[in-house]
Amino acid sequence: MKSFILTTAFIVAASATVSAKTNTTKVLANGYPYTQVPFTSVNLAHNSFWGARLQAAREVTVPLAFSKCESEHRYKNFDMAAYTLKHPEHPGLKTPEWDVAKIMGFSFDDTDVYKTIEGASYILQTYPDKKLKAYIDSVLNIVAAAQEPDGYLYTARTINPEHPHGWSGKKRWEKEEDLSHELYNLGHMVDAACAHYQATGSHKFLDIARRYADCVCREVGSGSGQTTVVPGHQIAEMALARLYTLTGEKRYLDEAKYLLDFRGKTNFRKEYSQSHKPILEQDEAVGHAVRAGYMYAGIADVAALTQDSAYIKTVDRIWQNIYGKKVYLTGGVGALHWGEAFGKNYELPNMTAYNETCAAISMVYLNERMFLLHGESKYIDCLERTLYNGVISGMSMDGGRFFYPNPLSSDGKYAFNADNTKTRQPWFGCACCPSNLCRFIPSVPGYLYGVKDNNIYVNLFAANTSTIQVGGKDVVLEESTQYPWDGDIQIRVVKSAAKNANLLVRIPGWVQNQVLPSDLYKYSDTAKPAYIVSVNGKKIEADLAANKGYLPVKNIKKGDVVRIHFDMPVRTVVANNNVKDDEGRVAVERGPIVYCAEAADNQNEPVLRAVIGKQPTFDVVDNYKIDNTETKGAPAFAVKAITTQAQMLEDGANGVSVKNQKLTLIPYYAWNHRGADQMNVWFVQSLKMLDK
């Protein structure tokens, strides 16, 4: 395996020249009124914004994650479990040397392997690579060998049933609601297996995952002889729903619904894991933000598949609480380090913000599902904000260094990151965020489009070529754009075998003078951005409210060219007065991008003391280069920067002095590529902040 890992960067770079095959796998019914166009149908342009992110994942992140699975004992855990299954009387099982707690770090370490395979599978669809496929097969051989005869696959116990990992309990499922993560492991395994099957057509991983899922269906539930527990860390709910849609086996959906229905009804009840009360009684986002986001997405999946209106009302209520009172401007969630949790309503501190990368990813999952339930553009607006800010901030531009938390300000001293660090890291002891990015970034093509009846919803804007099924017929679209750097998009209809197919173009909330679909944030300037949509040179107009935030382009046909233009002025944003940490402060954004100031771009001045005027003017700087000095040998990358005149408050011998200075801002996702130093998103604009 080592030889593969060391040469992967070369292999995938070479494969970039291979023409990606368009996979028109039939989209499986998932119960939602609207359908997500699968990642297998969308090919991003290599030289686009998202093409560059996929390239980083392909050339750096996935190979790095595979190498870490080897160096950090992940594969070894499966090997040791397989050895135990073959040698159950091995004397080592009776000795402390085989105590699992001394061998493996966390009871969920197996998921790093699953998530990396999932990301690699998404990549295989766009960049076919026989060597990568063979490598994944070799890893699956290791995984399969660790599976117990009845399908149970959890190395934290199997390595040494007499001395399992301390979080695992003395018997199966005993500590599931607390620490064992047995069902969490199942969830990531199933998600990865479904992706691997969709990308390769191979049943190898899917068969392994189904055997474990069948084991869970037999052993976990409310029936006679079953263990009545619910997941301590949610994700199995989403995964089992996905497995049901892939296989048609209803037991998987029934198990997913059980895992939700019995939450808050077992003996283990804590806000931390959203088990404090039954889900139908929940109306506020509380506890560990990742677990919460995964559970809310799972509620939406089961609601769609079962047509359970009570479930839909529940997830609607909780979504409104998040986006009305608990989300950061960057789309991140989880204000508190303690418990990696949501804070109270309007509790949104900046320097101590946790905003775990995984939690941001969970918000993308949730908002995509909310769109699929309701078909409203506001959910994609929220998804887009999180995607361009709260998610990709977690991975360096070269794909090799990561954030666990994502604060909105930094003094360069406070250890905000996992493992007590102040800057991006090449890996973490608890590696859930790097491996989650590894699987998520390559899946981004699947979020661009949606379909309902004869309507194609253009949700996200990125250069791509896509083959979309409308009424069983192919519609091929070719989109070109430099979004998010400018608001010009062109969509050419290459083929349309479908009759009366329509394009519905999302008009983003930020174009309509709305930061979020709530009063949590608002624009504080007087700009009135405009938009234009035309087909073959003829301007199209429609009532956006009547079309849920979309502008319809009707009856598209081969050869049609749809042009879209969004004005992208620089905007200033203020927070709701209830957000005390942002009182008297202003933030800056352009299009979907939130901006920040970093000391490295501002003569190493203390940007936390920067004051922006009440009526600032801004200039946009093209091709602004940021050195990636935290990663040796990584090239600089370019962004659009913003400059404005500001004042810097300084301590002097005779008291506080004020110095006029140009302030340079860069996209929030691009900060901390040059080491730990001051960074700020919310700038002083009013002396009200001094009255606190």
N, C-alpha and C positions, 0 to 999 in steps of 0.2 A: 504493500500500500504506500509505503514511503516514496517509492520511485514515482508513483502516480501523482502524489501530492506535490512533489517538488517540480514536476513538469506541467502541472495543470495550467498555469498562467500562459505558457506557450501554446498548449493544446487549444484552449478556448480562444486565444487570440487568432490562431490560424483558422478556427472554425467560423470566425466572423465573416469570412468571405463566402461561406456556403449560403446559397439561397434558401431562406426559410420556406418550408412547405406550409401552405395554408391548410389548417386542420378544420374541417367543417363538421366535427363531431356533433351529433344532434344534442341540442340543449334539453336536459331532462327536466320534467315538470317538478317544481318544488313547492307548489301551492301558492306562491306569490302571484298577485295580479300582473305584476311587471316582472320581466325576466332579465337577468344579468347576461350580457353577451360574454361567453367564456373567454378566458385568456388564450385558449387554443385558436381563437378566431381573429385575434388582433396582433399585428406585427408592428412594433414601434420602429421608427426610423433610427438608424444607428447614431446619427449626428444630432439628434434632438435632445432636449433637456432630459427627458426620461430615458432615452436611449443611452445617454451617458451614465445614468444611475444604474441601469441594467448592466452596462459594460463593467462598471466597478464591482457590482455584485458577482458577475460572471468571472471576472479575471482575478479578483482579490477576495471578496467576502466569502464566497462558497469554498474556494480552495483553503482559505484560512480556517474556516469552520471545520472542514474535514480534517485538517492537520491538527486542530485542537482536540477533536474527538480522539485522535490517536495519542497525542502527547499528554492530555489530561485524563487518561484512563477510561474514556467513555467506551471504546471498543473492548478494552480489557474487562470491563464489568460484564459484558455479554459473554466473553470467552470464559470467565470464571464461573458464571451461571451455567453455561453449557457443560463445563467440566464437572460441576456438582451433579447435574442431571445424569451424567454418564457414570459417575463414581460416588453414589450417595453414601457409601460407607467410608469415604476418605477420612483418615484420622485428623486431617487439618481442620475439619468441620467442628471438632471438639475443642480446638485451641483458640486462645485469644488472637493469634496471628491472622485468623480468618474471620475476625469480627468485622462485619461489613462497615460499621461506623468508622473504622480505621482505614478502610480501603477506598471508599467513595465519599465524595463531599456531600451531595444532597440526594434525597430520595427521588428527585425528578431529573437526575443527570441523564437518564436514558433519552429524554426528550430532545437534548441537543443533537443527537443522531437523527431523530425523526424530522426535526425542523430543517436540518441541513439537507436531508434527502428531498424534502418538499421543495425547498428553494431550487435545488439542482434540477428537479423534475420540471418546474416551470421554465427554467432556462433551456432544457433539452428541447422543448417545443419550438423555441425560436432559433436555437443554435444546435442542430443535431450533432451529436458527438459520440461516436461508438465507444471511445475509450472511457468517457465519463459514464455512459450507460453501463458499461461492463464493471466499472468501479463500484457503482451503486449496487449492482447485482452481487458483487463480492461482499459488500457491507451487509446486504440482506441475508446472505448465507450465515454471517455471524449472528445477526439478530434472530433468525429462525432457529438456530441451534440452542438458543437460550429459552425457547418457549416450552413450557411444561406440557405434559401430554394432554391436559384438559383445556389448553389454550391460554392459561394464565401466563403473562409475560411482564415480570417486574423484578429486575435484577437485584434490587435492594433487599429482597427476601430470598430469592432463589439461590443467590451465591452461598448463603449459609442459613438455612431455615432455623438452626439452633441459636444462632447469634445474628439476627437480621439487623439492618440499619435501625438506629434508635428511634427514628420517626415512624417506623413501620408497624410496630405492635407485634405481639407474639403470634397472631394469626391473621389471616387475610381480612382486610376491610376494617379491622379493629380500630385503627386510627385514621381512617379515610377522611372523616369530617374535620380532622385536626391537622395532621402533618404528613400522612403517608404518601399522598399524591398518586395513588394507584389509578384512580379514574382520570386524573389530569394526564398521566402518561398515556392512558388509552386514547384520550381526545387527540393529542398531538400525533399519535401513531395513526389513527384513522384518517385525520386530515392529510397527513403525508402520503398514506397509501392511496387515497382517492386521487390526489394530485399525480402521483406516480402512474397510476392506471390511466388517467386521462391523457397524460403526456406521452406514454410509451405503449399503451395497450397491453402491458404485461400484468398478469394476475399475481405475480410473485409476492409483492408486498401486500396487496389487497387480501390475499388468502390468509396471511399472517394476522393482519388486523381483524379480519372477520372472526377468526378463531378466538382472539381475545375478547372481542365484542360479544360473541356468543357465550363465552364464559361469564362475562359480566351480566348478561341478560338472565342466565340461569341462577346466578348466585346473589345478585343485588336487586332487592325489590321489597314489596310488602307482602308477598305470598308466603305460604307455609314453607319453612326450611330456608328461606332467604334472609340475608342480612339487610336490615332496613336502615340504610345510610344514604346520605346525599354527598356530592363532591365537596371536599374542603376547598379545592381550587377548581372553579368551573372552567370548562371548555368541552367536556364530553357531550354536553347537551347539543352544542352546535355540530360537533363531529358526527354524532349518532344520527342527527337529522340529515346530514349530508350523505351518510352511508345508506340511509333509507332511500333517498332520491336516486342514488346510484344503483342500488340492488333491487329495490321494490320490496324488500323484506320488512314487513310491518313491525316486527318485534323490536327493531332498532328505534323506530319512532315511538313505540310504546315505552321503551326504556328511557328515552330522552324526556318524555312527558312525565314519567314517574319521578325522575331526578329533579324536576321543577315542582311538581305537585306536592312533594313531601318536604320541600324546603321549609324550615320553620316549624315542622311538625315532629321532628325527632328530638332526642334529649339534648343535642348539641345546638345551642342557639347563641349566635354572636353577630353583632353588626359587622365585625371585621370580614366575615365571609358571607354576609347578606343572608344569614340563616336566623336572624333575630325574630322574624315573623313570616308567615306564609306570603308568597310573592304577590298574591292578589290583594294583599293588604299594604303592600309597599308603595310609597309615593315619593320617596326621596332617595337620591343616590348616596349611599353610605359605604363605609368600610374600604377595604383594599380595592383600589380603582381598577386594577387589571381583572381581578375576579369578577367585579361588578360588571364591567363592560362586556366580558365574555358571556356572563349570565343574561344580561339584557339582550344581547344578540341572539342567544339561544331561545329566549322567550319569543322573540320575533319569528324565528324559524318554526318553532312548534305552533305558534299562533297561525302562521300561514298554512301549515300542513294540516292542521286540525280545524281551521276556521273557528277558533275559539275567540269570541269577541271580548271576553273578560281579560284574556291574555293581551289582546291588542290594546285595550284601555290601560292596562298596567304599564306596558312599555311606552305608551304615549305620555302618561303622567310622569314617568321617570325621565324621559327624554326632555320634557319641558322643564323639569327641575334642573337638569344638567345645563341646558343651554340658556336658561333664564337666570341662573344663580351660581353655577359652579365650574364654568369652563374658563380657561385663560384665553387671552387674545390670540395666542398661537394655536389654539385648539387642543392644548394639553389639558389633562385632568389629573387630579390627585394632589391636593395642595400640601399634604402633610408628610414629613419624613416618617413620623411615628405611624406604623401600620401601612405605609405607602398608600395613604387613604385620602378620600374626599374629606374636605373640611366642612365646617358649617356653611350655611347659605352666605354667600358673598365673602367668604374667608379665602382670599386669593393673594397671599404674600408672594413677593417676587424673589428676593434673594434666597429664601428658604423653600421655595416651591420645589416639590418633588417631581411631578409631571413625568413619571416613568415612561420611557419610550414604548414599552409594551402597552401601557394604558392608552397612549395616543393611537396605536395600531388598533386597539379594541374599539375606539371611537369610529375609526374608518369602517370596521365591520358593522357596528351598530347603525351608522348613518346610511350605509349602502342598503341595509335591510329595511330601514324606515322608508327609503325611496321605493324599494320593491313592494312594500305594503301600500303606500299612499300615492306614489307617483308625483310628489311635489319637489320642486327644484330646491327648496330651502334645505333639504337634507343633504343634497349634493354640495350646496354652498358650505355647509358645516364640514362635510367630508373634505372638500378642497382645502379649506383653511387648515385643518389638521394635517393633511397630507404634505402641503408645501412648507409647513412650519414645525409643528410638533412632532412629526414622524421623521422627516429626513434630517432634522437637526441631530438625531441620535446616531448618525453614521457620517464619518468624514467623507470628503469628496472622493478620495481614492479608495474608499470602501474598507479601510484597514484599521480604523480606530473608532471608538464608540463612546456614547454617553448612556448612562443608566437613567439618572434624573436630568431634567432640562429646565433649569431656573431661568427667570426673566431678568435677573441682574446678578452680577458677580463682583466681589471685591478682589478677586485673585487670591484670596487667602482661605475663605470658607471652603471646607471640604464637602462640596455638595454631591460628589459622585460616589458610586459604590466603591467599596474597598478603600474608603477614606482618601480619595484623590480629588484633585482640583481641575483636572484636564481630561481630555479623551484618552481612553485606554485601549490597548490592542486586544484585551479580553478581560473577563471578570471571573472570580471564583464561582459566583452565581451567574451563569452565562445566558440567562433567559433573553436579555435584550439583543445581544449580538446574533444569537441564533434565530430570534424572532424576525429581526431585520433581514436575515439571510433568506427566510422563507417569504417574507412579505414583499420586499422590493421587486423580485421577479414576477410577482402576481399582479402588479399594477395594471398591466394591459387589460385585465378583466374588469376594471372599473370605468372604462371609457364610455361604454354604450349600454343602453337598456332597450328592451323591446316590449311592446304590448300591441297585440293585434297587428295592424299594418303600420304601426308607428315605430320609428327608430329614434331613441332619445340620445342626443349628443350631450353627454354629461360632463366629461372632462375634455380639455383641449390639448392635443399632443399630435405631433407628426406621426402618421401611421398609415398602414394599408390594412383594411379589415374586410372580412367576408361574413356577412350577417344574414341569418335566416329570417325571412319574413314570409309567413304563410307557407313554409316549406320550400321557398325559393330563395336563391342567392341574390343579395345586394352587395356589391363591392364598392367600398368607399376609399378614396385616397385623400388624406388630410395633410396639409402642409401649414406650418406655423412656427413662430419663434416664441410662442407662449411658454412661460409667463412673463417674458421680458417685454413683449409688446402684445397688443390686443388685436392683431390682424390674423385671421384664420381663413383658409380656403379649403373647401371640401368639394372634390370632384367625384361625380358618380361614374365609376368605371363600367359598372354593369348593374342592371336592374331587371331581373326576371320576374320580380313581384309586381302585381298590378296594384295601382293606387297606393304605393308606399309613400309615406311621409317622413320627413326629417323634423324632429322637434328640437330646436336649439335652446339650450339653457342660457338664459340671460342672468349672469351672476348677481347675487345680492349686492356686491360691492359696486356694481355699475348702477344699481337702483338706489344707491345712497343708504344701504342697509349693511351694517357690519355683521350682525347676527339677526336671526328672526326673533329677537327679544329686545328688551331695553337695557341689557347688561352693558353694552357698549354702543356708542354712537359717533358719527363723524362730527367734528367740531368746526370744520371749515365751510366755506360757501360754494365749493365746487359742485358742478352739476354735470357729471360725466354722461355722455351720450353713447348710443350704440346704433349700428346700421347693419341690417341683414338684407342681402340681395341675392337673387338667383338669375343668372345670365344677364346681369346688369340691371334688373328690375327690382326696386326696393320692395321689401315685404314688411307689412305691418299687421299687428294683431293685438288683441287684448291679452296681456300677459296673465292677469289675474284669472281670467276665464280658462287659461291653459296651464294653470298651476306653475307659472313662472317660466314657461317655455314659449318660444315663437315658432309656430308651425310653418314648414315649407312643404307644400302639398304636391302630391303626384310627381315625385321625382322620377326622372328617366335618364337613361344612359346619355352621357355627354353634358348633363347639367353641371354648372359650376356655382356653388353657393359661397358667397363671400361674407365674412363677418368682421365687423370692426367694433372694438370696445375702446373708448377713451380710457387712458390710464394715468390720470393725474396723481401726484403725490397727495395723500390725505393725512389729516391728523385725527386722532381718535381719543375720546375721553371715556372713562368708565362711569357706571352708575354710582351715584353718591354713596350707596351702601357699601361699595368696595373701598374701605378706608385706606388700604395700602396704595391706592392710585389717586387719592384725593389731591387735587391741585397739580396733577401731572397729565402729560399728553404722550401718546405713542404715534408712530409714523408707519404708514404702510402704502404700498403701491400695487394695484391689482390684488392678487391673492397673497402677496408677500408681505410679511411683517418685517420691519427693519430694526436694527439695533446699532448702537455705537460701541466700538471696542477701542481700548487704549492704543492698540497697535496702529490704528489708522488716524490717530489724533495726537501725534507727537507725545505719546505716552502720558497724556494728561488724564486727570481723574474724571472720567466721563460720568461717574455717578453724581458729580456736582455740576453737570452741564445744565444750563437753563435755556429753554427755547422760548422765543417771544410769542406774544398773543396772536400775531398775524404773520407767521413765518413765510418766507418764500424759499423755494427749493429748486435745485438744479439736479438733473439726472446725468450721471457719468457713465458712459458706455465703456465696456471692456476693462473694467477696473480689476486689476490683478491682485490676488491674495496668495501669498506664499504658503505652501503646505509644509511648514518647517517642522511640525511635530512628527511627520513621517519622513524619514531620511530617503532622499532620492525622489520623492513625489513632486511632480511639477506644480507650478502655480496654476490656479484656475481663475476664470474671469466671471464677473458678475456685473450687474448694473448697480452702481452705488448712488447714493443721494447725498448732496451737500446742502448745508444751510448755515446761516450766521447764528451763532449762539454766544452765550457768555459763560465763562468758567469761574466758579467761586473758589477762591484760594485763601488759605490761611497765611497771613503775613505778620511781620513784627508789630504792625500797628492795627492788627485786627483783620477782618475779612476784606479781601479786595476782589474786584471784578475785572476780568480780562475778556475782551472781545476776541473771538476765535471762530474760524470756520469749523463746523462739525461735520465729519464724514460718517455716514451710516451705511452699513452693509446688510444683506439679508440675514435674518436671525439664524437660519440654518447653517450659515457659513462661519459662525464665530468659533473661537477657540481652536483654530488651526495653527496658531502661532504661540501656543503656551498659555499659561494661566495669567490673567490680568483683568483689569476692570472691564465690565460690559454692562450695558443698560438698555432696556426697552422703553421704560416709562420715565419721561424727563420732567423735571420741575418746570412748571409754567406759572404757578401761582404761589404766593407766600402762605396760602392756606395750609400747605403741607407743614409749615413751621409751627402751626398752632396746635398740632396733634400732641 
